[in-house]
Amino acid sequence: MATTEDVLLADERATLQAFVDDQRREIASLLDGVSEEEARRSLVPSLTTLASIVKHCAFVERVWFQVGLAGRTRAGLGLPDDVDDSFVLDDADTVESLLADYAEACAESDRIASGHSLDDLVLHNRRSPLTLRWVYAHMIRELARHAGHGDILREQIEAARGRQDP
């Protein structure tokens, strides 16, 4: 996986992929070194927790690539219709299982996207038609926003532990 520092002079596809991959790593790192309780800790009035962010981002990967680009159905993938439900944690959701599921979703996104050009149309989304290029840009924005939410939650967890990282 290339980082954005690796693609300073790369083509558009490699650059977009590196930016998506950087944000994917940020999402996964939200769960680094946290306990199961900390991952589920509710610190804001919404359903947003560190664990639910990772779960939601796996959902987002599947909606945009497996549904939007590959034409699979949410029902067939076991995905909720309501985006808010993608933040709901099950008793079986653990740090390990959420990270594994997220890695699997990202790998499948990459596999699907690899067979398409940036100009190929995504036809199975409520906004369709739109290009794969647009999906990459959207994913960068979406994942970065959630990584930022997670950073704030991590700061709160660290503060509750009695220390703050600079």
Order of alpha helices (4+ residues) and beta strands (2+ residues): alpha-alpha-alpha-alpha-alpha-beta-beta-alpha
